[in-house]
């Protein structure tokens, strides 16, 4: 699944190429692409037509386009393979084109939602007083948000009766962190993924938060992490952070810090990558 850096790369592209434009026509090619919209494909297209798109917004992994003349927003679910692409109107159609949005202007470009596995989609939702689509109003601020409160986060983290990686992936505590960047931040902090959150001192928790921010900013600088040509920006360009990963996907390769072979362990239907020397597992109480 895409994480904060990949979604932010897409958001910036939408802000540049889509925000401020008026929708002229919506074509839904596959009903699954709007399955989260309760009114179905025809209602989605009818309600979006004539609307002016506001400034693209994001919270954590969630991306949406506010509609300036209504209290609603288009929420984008990228899923496993979803892509929002700005293409010339005359460009050849992508094989897995699911939704096409044309605009009432002469710029000559349109917005396309392309999704090979059809796990993603677009949907219209009312917004909260804070401007969030109502279905994600419970999502916490992300660490790159200017209003993110470090002290509140650290206090909540240390009160949780859980392990540190589980806490980082808890979107009600801190949003935007997924499996890849959690492993990267934990490697940088020299913390094992099963370390109890209650065992972290405030300085240690703040240090971890700093590493989360650093790894996300580093990924943003190179367009995020792309695998198999997925999670591209709106121009179809891939990010290159996968070439700089220190932990994720490096099982058997030497730790960039100490040279010990990195390990992979199954974790919550996913995988955790870590250095057994730098990130020693917590002691088990007898």
Backbone as CSV, one residue per row, in Angstrom:
resi,resn,N_x,N_y,N_z,CA_x,CA_y,CA_z,C_x,C_y,C_z
1,UNK,0.843,-1.189,0.000,0.000,0.000,0.000,0.881,1.243,0.000
2,UNK,0.469,2.310,-0.666,1.253,3.546,-0.643,1.262,4.155,0.747
3,UNK,2.351,4.811,1.089,2.466,5.477,2.372,2.535,6.983,2.143
4,UNK,2.743,7.729,3.200,2.659,9.185,3.124,3.475,9.791,1.985
5,UNK,4.760,9.466,1.818,5.525,10.126,0.749,4.942,9.917,-0.643
6,UNK,4.500,8.686,-0.938,3.942,8.423,-2.259,2.655,9.218,-2.483
7,UNK,1.798,9.271,-1.447,0.546,9.997,-1.569,0.802,11.496,-1.676
8,UNK,1.781,12.009,-0.939,2.097,13.437,-1.009,2.628,13.815,-2.386
9,UNK,3.403,12.940,-3.013,3.887,13.206,-4.368,2.700,13.365,-5.326
10,UNK,1.703,12.491,-5.195,0.512,12.584,-6.043,-0.266,13.860,-5.715
11,UNK,-0.401,14.171,-4.413,-1.140,15.371,-4.020,-0.531,16.630,-4.638
12,UNK,0.782,16.732,-4.614,1.446,17.910,-5.175,1.179,18.024,-6.677
13,UNK,1.155,16.901,-7.347,0.866,16.939,-8.778,-0.560,17.368,-9.055
14,UNK,-1.506,16.873,-8.247,-2.902,17.262,-8.421,-3.091,18.744,-8.114
15,UNK,-2.386,19.237,-7.113,-2.489,20.660,-6.782,-2.047,21.523,-7.971
16,UNK,-1.011,21.069,-8.661,-0.483,21.823,-9.793,-1.376,21.729,-11.023
17,UNK,-1.884,20.535,-11.326,-2.525,20.292,-12.612,-4.043,20.197,-12.587
18,UNK,-4.645,20.055,-11.386,-6.087,19.827,-11.327,-6.822,20.879,-10.499
19,UNK,-6.222,21.327,-9.400,-6.899,22.270,-8.513,-7.322,23.534,-9.262
20,UNK,-8.562,23.973,-9.015,-9.097,25.170,-9.649,-9.851,24.914,-10.936
21,UNK,-9.824,23.709,-11.452,-10.499,23.406,-12.718,-11.931,22.925,-12.465
22,UNK,-12.794,23.165,-13.449,-14.201,22.787,-13.357,-14.432,21.501,-14.142
23,UNK,-15.136,20.560,-13.539,-15.394,19.269,-14.165,-16.462,19.418,-15.251
24,UNK,-16.148,18.949,-16.435,-17.098,19.003,-17.554,-17.825,17.680,-17.736
25,UNK,-17.112,16.580,-17.522,-17.700,15.252,-17.778,-16.944,14.199,-16.996
26,UNK,-17.668,13.215,-16.508,-17.072,12.089,-15.779,-17.518,10.797,-16.433
27,UNK,-16.577,9.951,-16.737,-16.873,8.651,-17.344,-16.337,7.546,-16.437
28,UNK,-17.232,6.742,-15.893,-16.843,5.623,-15.037,-16.806,4.363,-15.887
29,UNK,-15.633,3.793,-16.030,-15.458,2.618,-16.891,-15.689,1.299,-16.158
30,UNK,-15.525,1.305,-14.843,-15.648,0.060,-14.079,-16.369,0.368,-12.772
31,UNK,-17.482,-0.322,-12.478,-18.264,0.001,-11.275,-17.481,-0.171,-9.968
32,UNK,-16.523,-1.079,-9.947,-15.754,-1.273,-8.707,-14.943,-0.033,-8.340
33,UNK,-14.637,0.790,-9.315,-13.836,1.983,-9.052,-14.609,3.026,-8.249
34,UNK,-15.939,2.903,-8.175,-16.743,3.835,-7.372,-17.596,3.067,-6.366
35,UNK,-17.175,1.876,-5.991,-17.989,1.050,-5.086,-18.122,1.664,-3.695
36,UNK,-17.200,2.547,-3.312,-17.303,3.199,-2.003,-18.225,4.412,-2.043
37,UNK,-18.686,4.761,-3.240,-19.659,5.843,-3.378,-21.051,5.213,-3.339
38,UNK,-21.819,5.544,-2.306,-23.075,4.836,-2.055,-24.096,5.004,-3.175
39,UNK,-24.021,6.095,-3.936,-25.006,6.313,-4.989,-24.712,5.597,-6.284
40,UNK,-23.539,4.984,-6.411,-23.196,4.280,-7.634,-22.578,5.181,-8.687
41,UNK,-22.273,4.600,-9.840,-21.522,5.285,-10.890,-22.260,6.494,-11.458
42,UNK,-23.549,6.346,-11.770,-24.287,7.457,-12.373,-24.390,8.640,-11.419
43,UNK,-24.639,8.352,-10.146,-24.749,9.426,-9.156,-23.403,10.113,-8.966
44,UNK,-22.328,9.332,-8.941,-20.981,9.903,-8.787,-20.694,10.872,-9.933
45,UNK,-20.954,10.450,-11.152,-20.687,11.287,-12.319,-21.563,12.536,-12.328
46,UNK,-22.843,12.380,-11.983,-23.776,13.513,-12.018,-23.421,14.549,-10.952
47,UNK,-23.060,14.097,-9.775,-22.768,15.026,-8.677,-21.442,15.752,-8.885
48,UNK,-20.517,15.129,-9.588,-19.198,15.741,-9.788,-19.208,16.731,-10.960
49,UNK,-20.087,16.512,-11.916,-20.141,17.380,-13.101,-20.465,18.816,-12.704
50,UNK,-19.698,19.771,-13.231,-19.919,21.186,-12.958,-19.255,21.699,-11.701
51,UNK,-18.634,20.829,-10.929,-17.989,21.229,-9.682,-16.580,21.762,-9.936
52,UNK,-16.205,22.774,-9.166,-14.845,23.307,-9.242,-13.982,22.604,-8.190
53,UNK,-12.845,22.072,-8.634,-11.944,21.345,-7.740,-11.124,22.332,-6.911
54,UNK,-11.100,22.123,-5.605,-10.292,22.959,-4.728,-8.865,22.438,-4.639
55,UNK,-8.117,22.961,-3.683,-6.719,22.561,-3.509,-6.635,21.147,-2.961
56,UNK,-5.904,20.281,-3.642,-5.753,18.886,-3.222,-5.189,18.821,-1.804
57,UNK,-5.744,17.941,-0.993,-5.333,17.825,0.406,-5.000,16.386,0.748
58,UNK,-4.281,16.226,1.848,-3.865,14.896,2.298,-3.761,14.881,3.817
59,UNK,-4.119,13.769,4.411,-3.793,13.495,5.805,-3.286,12.074,5.869
60,UNK,-2.032,11.919,6.275,-1.435,10.594,6.281,-1.448,10.002,4.888
61,UNK,-2.042,8.824,4.756,-2.104,8.134,3.468,-3.349,8.495,2.661
62,UNK,-4.190,9.374,3.210,-5.475,9.678,2.594,-5.401,10.970,1.783
63,UNK,-5.953,10.924,0.588,-5.877,12.019,-0.370,-7.282,12.395,-0.820
64,UNK,-7.567,13.715,-0.880,-8.880,14.105,-1.363,-8.844,15.452,-2.076
65,UNK,-9.863,15.640,-2.921,-10.047,16.869,-3.678,-11.317,17.549,-3.181
66,UNK,-11.197,18.657,-2.445,-12.401,19.377,-2.006,-13.128,19.966,-3.212
67,UNK,-14.436,20.052,-3.112,-15.243,20.700,-4.136,-15.615,22.080,-3.609
68,UNK,-15.168,23.130,-4.298,-15.270,24.483,-3.761,-16.694,24.967,-3.571
69,UNK,-17.637,24.494,-4.383,-19.002,25.011,-4.339,-19.966,24.109,-3.574
70,UNK,-19.428,23.173,-2.815,-20.280,22.291,-2.016,-19.487,21.834,-0.788
71,UNK,-20.175,21.217,0.149,-19.497,20.716,1.344,-19.087,19.281,1.178
72,UNK,-18.572,18.951,0.000,-18.191,17.569,-0.290,-16.767,17.514,-0.818
73,UNK,-16.253,16.307,-0.942,-14.898,16.100,-1.451,-14.814,14.748,-2.123
74,UNK,-13.920,14.654,-3.102,-13.636,13.380,-3.772,-12.467,12.730,-3.039
75,UNK,-12.737,11.610,-2.397,-11.698,10.885,-1.664,-11.085,9.836,-2.576
76,UNK,-9.772,9.834,-2.664,-9.084,8.872,-3.514,-8.512,7.723,-2.708
77,UNK,-8.852,6.508,-3.088,-8.283,5.298,-2.492,-7.358,4.686,-3.539
78,UNK,-6.057,4.742,-3.323,-5.134,4.189,-4.321,-5.040,2.672,-4.234
79,UNK,-5.345,2.106,-3.066,-5.314,0.660,-2.930,-3.944,0.084,-3.236
80,UNK,-3.915,-1.084,-3.859,-2.655,-1.767,-4.145,-1.978,-1.246,-5.405
81,UNK,-2.763,-0.709,-6.354,-2.162,-0.361,-7.636,-2.794,0.860,-8.290
82,UNK,-3.585,1.628,-7.545,-4.273,2.764,-8.126,-3.339,3.913,-8.480
83,UNK,-3.620,4.573,-9.590,-2.831,5.714,-10.038,-3.762,6.820,-10.513
84,UNK,-3.476,8.050,-10.095,-4.166,9.228,-10.605,-3.220,9.923,-11.566
85,UNK,-3.561,9.929,-12.834,-2.667,10.448,-13.870,-3.313,11.618,-14.599
86,UNK,-2.544,12.667,-14.840,-2.972,13.773,-15.683,-2.394,13.526,-17.068
87,UNK,-3.275,13.299,-18.051,-2.855,12.929,-19.390,-3.441,13.876,-20.436
88,UNK,-2.766,14.044,-21.560,-3.384,14.775,-22.676,-4.669,14.072,-23.088
89,UNK,-5.667,14.847,-23.461,-6.954,14.258,-23.823,-6.831,13.270,-24.979
90,UNK,-5.862,13.485,-25.858,-5.702,12.617,-27.025,-4.787,11.423,-26.762
91,UNK,-4.246,11.311,-25.558,-3.326,10.215,-25.257,-4.051,8.879,-25.308
92,UNK,-3.322,7.847,-25.708,-3.899,6.502,-25.764,-4.398,6.088,-24.381
93,UNK,-5.492,5.356,-24.346,-6.051,4.910,-23.070,-5.177,3.832,-22.433
94,UNK,-5.039,3.918,-21.131,-4.318,2.881,-20.394,-5.161,1.603,-20.354
95,UNK,-4.522,0.477,-20.271,-5.219,-0.812,-20.287,-6.215,-0.924,-19.143
96,UNK,-5.849,-0.373,-17.986,-6.687,-0.521,-16.799,-7.336,0.810,-16.394
97,UNK,-7.720,1.615,-17.385,-8.405,2.875,-17.126,-9.774,2.592,-16.507
98,UNK,-10.034,3.204,-15.340,-11.298,2.956,-14.635,-12.217,4.179,-14.611
99,UNK,-11.635,5.377,-14.476,-12.429,6.601,-14.429,-11.704,7.677,-15.227
100,UNK,-12.462,8.436,-16.010,-11.901,9.566,-16.755,-12.679,10.822,-16.370
101,UNK,-11.952,11.880,-16.015,-12.571,13.161,-15.659,-12.050,14.230,-16.610
102,UNK,-12.965,14.823,-17.371,-12.601,15.896,-18.310,-12.979,17.239,-17.698
103,UNK,-12.303,18.299,-18.141,-12.503,19.611,-17.544,-13.019,20.628,-18.559
104,UNK,-13.691,21.649,-18.023,-14.302,22.684,-18.843,-13.311,23.828,-19.061
105,UNK,-12.251,23.550,-19.817,-11.256,24.579,-20.125,-10.502,24.145,-21.378
106,UNK,-9.493,24.899,-21.741,-8.756,24.621,-22.982,-7.343,24.121,-22.721
107,UNK,-7.085,23.600,-21.518,-5.733,23.134,-21.192,-5.368,21.849,-21.932
108,UNK,-6.375,21.085,-22.332,-6.106,19.893,-23.127,-5.673,18.679,-22.357
109,UNK,-5.844,18.697,-21.024,-5.493,17.530,-20.221,-6.693,17.068,-19.415
110,UNK,-6.676,15.809,-19.004,-7.752,15.231,-18.205,-7.164,14.391,-17.088
111,UNK,-7.969,14.090,-16.092,-7.546,13.263,-14.961,-8.054,11.848,-15.162
112,UNK,-7.151,10.886,-15.045,-7.528,9.486,-15.212,-7.184,8.684,-13.958
113,UNK,-8.116,7.830,-13.562,-7.835,6.881,-12.481,-7.609,5.524,-13.116
114,UNK,-6.407,5.003,-12.938,-5.996,3.730,-13.526,-5.704,2.762,-12.386
115,UNK,-6.227,1.553,-12.471,-6.060,0.602,-11.370,-6.094,-0.826,-11.892
116,UNK,-4.953,-1.453,-11.899,-4.840,-2.812,-12.425,-5.639,-3.822,-11.598
117,UNK,-5.552,-3.716,-10.278,-6.152,-4.740,-9.411,-7.538,-4.354,-8.895
118,UNK,-8.003,-3.173,-9.220,-9.329,-2.661,-8.843,-9.600,-2.720,-7.346
119,UNK,-8.564,-2.548,-6.525,-8.765,-2.455,-5.080,-9.012,-1.000,-4.655
120,UNK,-8.626,-0.038,-5.504,-8.782,1.366,-5.181,-10.049,1.939,-5.774
121,UNK,-10.147,3.275,-5.739,-11.321,3.908,-6.320,-11.482,5.338,-5.843
122,UNK,-12.541,5.989,-6.344,-12.886,7.344,-5.958,-14.299,7.337,-5.387
123,UNK,-14.554,8.241,-4.453,-15.888,8.334,-3.854,-16.126,9.752,-3.360
124,UNK,-17.391,10.176,-3.348,-17.782,11.494,-2.863,-18.291,11.387,-1.433
125,UNK,-17.846,12.329,-0.584,-18.253,12.316,0.816,-18.472,13.736,1.308
126,UNK,-19.364,13.886,2.281,-19.493,15.165,2.969,-18.227,15.392,3.791
127,UNK,-17.939,16.659,4.081,-16.735,16.977,4.846,-17.079,17.455,6.247
128,UNK,-16.140,17.245,7.160,-16.284,17.684,8.543,-16.000,19.182,8.630
129,UNK,-16.288,19.824,9.775,-15.950,21.245,9.927,-14.473,21.539,9.690
130,UNK,-13.626,20.532,9.897,-12.191,20.702,9.682,-11.813,20.545,8.211
131,UNK,-12.781,20.131,7.391,-12.530,19.982,5.961,-12.155,18.591,5.518
132,UNK,-12.193,17.605,6.431,-11.868,16.226,6.076,-13.112,15.492,5.610
133,UNK,-12.993,14.591,4.624,-14.115,13.712,4.318,-14.560,12.997,5.588
134,UNK,-15.865,12.917,5.819,-16.361,12.424,7.100,-15.888,11.011,7.438
135,UNK,-15.608,10.191,6.429,-15.210,8.807,6.703,-13.785,8.689,7.236
136,UNK,-12.992,9.767,7.172,-11.632,9.701,7.698,-11.409,10.748,8.794
137,UNK,-12.493,11.250,9.374,-12.374,12.296,10.395,-11.633,11.802,11.635
138,UNK,-11.572,10.479,11.823,-10.911,9.919,13.011,-9.404,9.758,12.827
139,UNK,-8.892,9.973,11.622,-7.480,9.743,11.346,-6.621,10.830,12.005
140,UNK,-5.544,10.404,12.663,-4.656,11.342,13.355,-3.855,12.176,12.356
141,UNK,-3.321,13.277,12.827,-2.419,14.076,11.991,-1.144,13.279,11.733
142,UNK,-0.478,13.615,10.642,0.760,12.910,10.310,1.960,13.744,10.756
143,UNK,3.138,13.125,10.847,4.307,13.824,11.408,4.831,14.972,10.568
144,UNK,4.383,15.112,9.320,4.791,16.245,8.500,3.778,17.386,8.551
145,UNK,2.693,17.177,9.276,1.670,18.201,9.463,2.203,19.267,10.424
146,UNK,2.046,20.527,10.060,2.545,21.610,10.905,1.890,21.632,12.274
147,UNK,0.689,21.086,12.390,-0.022,21.088,13.662,0.149,19.786,14.440
148,UNK,1.006,18.918,13.973,1.289,17.683,14.706,1.958,18.057,16.027
149,UNK,1.456,17.523,17.134,1.967,17.837,18.468,2.878,16.715,18.942
150,UNK,4.187,16.954,18.925,5.151,15.926,19.302,4.928,15.433,20.731
151,UNK,4.691,16.363,21.645,4.544,16.000,23.052,3.323,15.125,23.281
152,UNK,2.211,15.489,22.652,0.993,14.683,22.788,1.211,13.284,22.217
153,UNK,1.887,13.202,21.074,2.154,11.905,20.474,3.009,11.036,21.382
154,UNK,4.093,11.584,21.910,5.009,10.810,22.754,4.288,10.306,24.006
155,UNK,3.477,11.162,24.622,2.725,10.740,25.805,1.780,9.602,25.470
156,UNK,1.046,9.734,24.356,0.106,8.685,23.950,0.834,7.400,23.589
157,UNK,1.984,7.524,22.916,2.767,6.349,22.533,3.204,5.560,23.753
158,UNK,3.724,6.235,24.765,4.257,5.557,25.942,3.161,4.975,26.828
159,UNK,1.943,5.453,26.654,0.817,4.915,27.432,0.223,3.665,26.799
160,UNK,0.504,3.456,25.522,-0.071,2.307,24.819,0.544,1.009,25.336
161,UNK,-0.297,0.020,25.538,0.192,-1.313,25.913,0.321,-2.142,24.646
162,UNK,1.346,-1.827,23.880,1.559,-2.497,22.612,3.039,-2.465,22.290
163,UNK,3.382,-2.845,21.073,4.782,-2.805,20.646,4.978,-1.646,19.681
164,UNK,6.228,-1.256,19.491,6.496,0.015,18.833,6.061,0.034,17.361
165,UNK,6.252,-1.047,16.632,5.843,-1.030,15.230,4.329,-1.021,15.095
166,UNK,3.639,-1.764,15.950,2.178,-1.732,15.933,1.681,-0.298,16.167
167,UNK,2.341,0.408,17.076,1.940,1.785,17.383,2.174,2.699,16.190
168,UNK,3.298,2.531,15.506,3.590,3.381,14.353,2.585,3.186,13.228
169,UNK,2.022,1.998,13.127,1.045,1.721,12.075,-0.391,2.012,12.492
170,UNK,-0.582,2.468,13.717,-1.910,2.804,14.218,-2.282,4.194,13.719
171,UNK,-3.162,4.263,12.716,-3.492,5.530,12.073,-4.295,6.468,12.963
172,UNK,-4.802,5.974,14.085,-5.483,6.853,15.037,-4.496,7.508,15.991
173,UNK,-3.250,7.045,15.988,-2.195,7.613,16.825,-1.283,8.526,16.016
174,UNK,-0.848,8.041,14.864,-0.005,8.803,13.944,-0.300,8.276,12.549
175,UNK,-0.615,9.133,11.622,-1.024,8.658,10.299,0.118,8.758,9.296
176,UNK,-0.024,7.980,8.228,0.925,8.060,7.125,2.044,7.054,7.143
177,UNK,2.283,6.410,8.301,3.384,5.455,8.409,2.866,4.062,8.073
178,UNK,3.526,3.394,7.136,3.185,2.028,6.787,4.361,1.107,7.041
179,UNK,4.289,-0.087,6.503,5.276,-1.117,6.794,6.693,-0.722,6.374
180,UNK,6.820,-0.117,5.196,8.154,0.208,4.686,8.849,1.237,5.562
181,UNK,8.166,2.367,5.790,8.830,3.451,6.506,8.924,3.186,8.005
182,UNK,8.062,2.326,8.538,8.219,1.903,9.931,9.523,1.130,10.085
183,UNK,9.777,0.172,9.191,11.023,-0.591,9.255,12.238,0.312,9.087
184,UNK,12.133,1.282,8.185,13.256,2.186,7.951,13.537,3.053,9.179
185,UNK,12.488,3.603,9.790,12.668,4.451,10.964,13.196,3.648,12.154
186,UNK,12.689,2.431,12.334,13.145,1.596,13.447,14.610,1.203,13.270
187,UNK,15.023,0.946,12.029,16.443,0.638,11.785,17.300,1.837,12.138
188,UNK,16.890,3.015,11.722,17.662,4.218,12.028,17.735,4.466,13.527
189,UNK,16.644,4.144,14.244,16.595,4.369,15.689,17.213,3.230,16.493
190,UNK,17.609,2.147,15.808,18.174,0.956,16.461,17.180,0.336,17.444
191,UNK,15.929,0.267,17.027,14.876,-0.305,17.861,14.291,-1.530,17.183
192,UNK,14.081,-2.591,17.943,13.421,-3.786,17.429,11.924,-3.533,17.316
193,UNK,11.304,-4.134,16.310,9.883,-3.875,16.064,8.981,-4.339,17.188
194,UNK,9.431,-5.311,18.009,8.613,-5.815,19.115,8.928,-5.146,20.448
195,UNK,9.679,-4.059,20.428,9.983,-3.333,21.661,8.686,-2.756,22.247
196,UNK,8.397,-3.028,23.539,7.182,-2.469,24.146,7.227,-0.946,24.173
197,UNK,6.130,-0.318,23.826,6.101,1.146,23.812,6.309,1.733,25.198
198,UNK,5.839,1.042,26.230,5.973,1.565,27.582,7.425,1.618,28.048
199,UNK,8.306,0.875,27.360,9.723,0.850,27.756,10.509,2.017,27.159
200,UNK,9.881,2.792,26.274,10.572,3.909,25.638,10.588,5.128,26.557
201,UNK,11.747,5.716,26.757,11.818,6.987,27.462,11.325,8.098,26.535
202,UNK,10.999,9.245,27.081,10.567,10.356,26.234,11.643,10.735,25.219
203,UNK,12.928,10.861,25.642,13.962,11.183,24.639,14.051,10.139,23.533
204,UNK,13.886,8.850,23.902,13.968,7.783,22.901,12.781,7.858,21.938
205,UNK,11.602,8.135,22.477,10.413,8.252,21.639,10.522,9.454,20.703
206,UNK,11.041,10.567,21.193,11.234,11.740,20.348,12.279,11.481,19.267
207,UNK,13.310,10.722,19.619,14.326,10.362,18.632,13.705,9.524,17.517
208,UNK,12.864,8.562,17.887,12.186,7.734,16.887,11.312,8.593,15.984
209,UNK,10.562,9.516,16.558,9.716,10.404,15.764,10.563,11.212,14.781
210,UNK,11.731,11.649,15.216,12.625,12.371,14.319,13.071,11.524,13.147
211,UNK,13.336,10.243,13.405,13.731,9.340,12.321,12.568,9.091,11.359
212,UNK,11.341,9.010,11.889,10.170,8.856,11.015,10.095,10.039,10.061
213,UNK,10.258,11.238,10.591,10.214,12.431,9.745,11.358,12.429,8.729
214,UNK,12.548,12.079,9.187,13.709,12.118,8.293,13.554,11.168,7.122
215,UNK,13.079,9.955,7.396,12.974,8.972,6.314,11.869,9.366,5.337
216,UNK,10.796,9.977,5.846,9.729,10.423,4.949,10.183,11.597,4.087
217,UNK,10.896,12.532,4.682,11.410,13.665,3.907,12.424,13.211,2.864
218,UNK,13.252,12.220,3.222,14.218,11.692,2.259,13.507,11.022,1.091
219,UNK,12.426,10.295,1.384,11.656,9.642,0.320,10.962,10.673,-0.565
220,UNK,10.424,11.713,0.063,9.763,12.772,-0.713,10.721,13.440,-1.685
221,UNK,11.971,13.604,-1.256,12.952,14.306,-2.083,13.230,13.590,-3.403
222,UNK,12.982,12.272,-3.434,13.235,11.511,-4.667,11.950,10.910,-5.233
223,UNK,10.796,11.454,-4.810,9.532,11.034,-5.413,8.893,9.825,-4.805
224,UNK,9.319,9.413,-3.598,8.714,8.268,-2.940,9.345,6.954,-3.366
225,UNK,8.678,5.862,-2.977,9.158,4.517,-3.281,8.214,3.856,-4.266
226,UNK,8.719,3.381,-5.393,7.886,2.724,-6.398,8.381,1.298,-6.627
227,UNK,7.454,0.356,-6.637,7.762,-1.033,-6.965,6.898,-1.442,-8.150
228,UNK,7.484,-2.133,-9.111,6.735,-2.644,-10.264,5.965,-1.534,-10.983
229,UNK,6.566,-0.349,-11.074,5.971,0.793,-11.765,4.684,1.289,-11.111
230,UNK,4.472,0.961,-9.818,3.297,1.434,-9.114,3.627,2.698,-8.334
231,UNK,2.569,3.406,-7.890,2.699,4.617,-7.078,3.528,5.674,-7.786
232,UNK,3.201,5.907,-9.043,3.872,6.946,-9.816,3.203,8.292,-9.534
233,UNK,3.871,9.385,-9.935,3.245,10.686,-9.779,2.245,10.912,-10.916
234,UNK,1.626,12.088,-10.952,0.555,12.309,-11.936,1.064,12.340,-13.366
235,UNK,2.372,12.427,-13.551,2.947,12.371,-14.899,3.436,10.970,-15.261
236,UNK,3.175,10.003,-14.364,3.573,8.631,-14.638,5.017,8.319,-14.298
237,UNK,5.698,9.208,-13.565,7.100,8.982,-13.229,7.218,8.263,-11.887
238,UNK,8.130,7.299,-11.802,8.333,6.532,-10.581,9.277,7.253,-9.630
239,UNK,9.099,6.955,-8.326,10.040,7.445,-7.324,11.229,6.507,-7.219
240,UNK,12.289,6.971,-6.557,13.533,6.202,-6.537,14.020,5.877,-5.134
241,UNK,13.184,6.041,-4.101,13.677,5.809,-2.748,13.956,4.339,-2.485
242,UNK,13.376,3.435,-3.288,13.645,2.012,-3.082,15.134,1.703,-3.223
243,UNK,15.870,2.570,-3.927,17.306,2.355,-4.077,18.069,2.752,-2.817
244,UNK,17.410,3.460,-1.898,18.070,3.954,-0.696,17.574,3.274,0.569
245,UNK,16.745,2.252,0.453,16.207,1.588,1.630,17.320,0.901,2.416
246,UNK,17.306,1.088,3.727,18.323,0.493,4.594,17.868,-0.821,5.209
247,UNK,16.545,-1.023,5.316,16.038,-2.217,5.986,15.069,-3.007,5.113
248,UNK,14.012,-2.369,4.663,12.937,-3.070,3.964,13.453,-3.774,2.709
249,UNK,13.124,-5.076,2.612,13.472,-5.849,1.426,14.928,-6.284,1.343
250,UNK,15.712,-6.105,2.428,17.144,-6.381,2.356,17.552,-7.635,3.134
251,UNK,16.652,-8.595,3.296,16.983,-9.820,4.014,18.191,-10.506,3.389
252,UNK,19.164,-10.871,4.239,20.373,-11.546,3.777,21.475,-10.606,3.346
253,UNK,21.155,-9.342,3.102,22.171,-8.365,2.723,22.808,-7.766,3.979
254,UNK,24.054,-7.299,3.881,24.721,-6.763,5.079,24.093,-5.470,5.572
255,UNK,23.946,-5.350,6.868,23.477,-4.110,7.479,24.435,-2.991,7.080
256,UNK,23.881,-1.874,6.643,24.726,-0.766,6.199,25.486,-0.127,7.355
257,UNK,25.143,-0.498,8.580,25.789,0.095,9.747,26.852,-0.824,10.338
258,UNK,26.540,-2.124,10.472,27.476,-3.028,11.156,27.904,-4.223,10.312
259,UNK,27.269,-4.456,9.169,27.659,-5.554,8.287,26.985,-6.873,8.564
260,UNK,26.230,-6.981,9.652,25.518,-8.215,9.980,24.403,-8.458,8.954
261,UNK,24.215,-9.705,8.498,23.129,-9.959,7.543,21.764,-9.550,8.098
262,UNK,21.023,-8.821,7.322,19.683,-8.402,7.719,18.740,-9.603,7.725
263,UNK,17.712,-9.529,8.556,16.760,-10.619,8.669,15.349,-10.158,8.341
264,UNK,14.549,-11.129,7.924,13.131,-10.902,7.677,12.332,-11.850,8.556
265,UNK,11.290,-11.329,9.197,10.412,-12.146,10.021,8.959,-11.855,9.646
266,UNK,8.119,-12.906,9.555,6.690,-12.671,9.325,6.125,-11.841,10.479
267,UNK,5.245,-10.892,10.130,4.699,-9.994,11.151,3.346,-9.475,10.699
268,UNK,2.273,-9.883,11.413,0.917,-9.402,11.132,0.565,-9.495,9.646
269,UNK,0.751,-10.663,9.051,0.477,-10.903,7.625,1.354,-10.063,6.713
270,UNK,2.451,-9.527,7.245,3.406,-8.761,6.466,4.781,-9.310,6.788
271,UNK,5.793,-8.462,6.612,7.162,-8.829,6.963,7.812,-7.670,7.704
272,UNK,8.699,-8.005,8.614,9.526,-6.998,9.267,10.977,-7.299,8.934
273,UNK,11.703,-6.266,8.546,13.122,-6.388,8.217,13.926,-5.631,9.274
274,UNK,14.992,-6.261,9.765,15.755,-5.652,10.849,17.154,-6.236,10.908
275,UNK,18.019,-5.554,11.641,19.371,-6.047,11.884,19.396,-6.708,13.260
276,UNK,19.745,-8.002,13.342,19.719,-8.685,14.635,20.763,-8.179,15.631
277,UNK,21.748,-7.461,15.134,22.763,-6.920,16.033,22.425,-5.492,16.471
278,UNK,22.061,-4.646,15.529,21.738,-3.251,15.856,20.374,-3.112,16.533
279,UNK,19.455,-4.012,16.182,18.089,-3.934,16.701,17.780,-5.209,17.488
280,UNK,18.385,-5.328,18.632,18.232,-6.550,19.431,16.799,-6.684,19.947
281,UNK,16.262,-7.919,19.884,14.890,-8.117,20.356,14.786,-7.888,21.862
282,UNK,13.624,-7.488,22.352,13.446,-7.258,23.790,13.565,-8.560,24.563
283,UNK,14.036,-8.444,25.790,14.141,-9.629,26.637,12.772,-10.111,27.048
284,UNK,12.595,-11.412,27.044,11.317,-12.010,27.450,11.340,-12.249,28.942
285,UNK,10.336,-11.695,29.648,10.291,-11.872,31.100,9.992,-13.321,31.445
286,UNK,10.710,-13.835,32.427,10.497,-15.243,32.828,9.428,-15.358,33.877
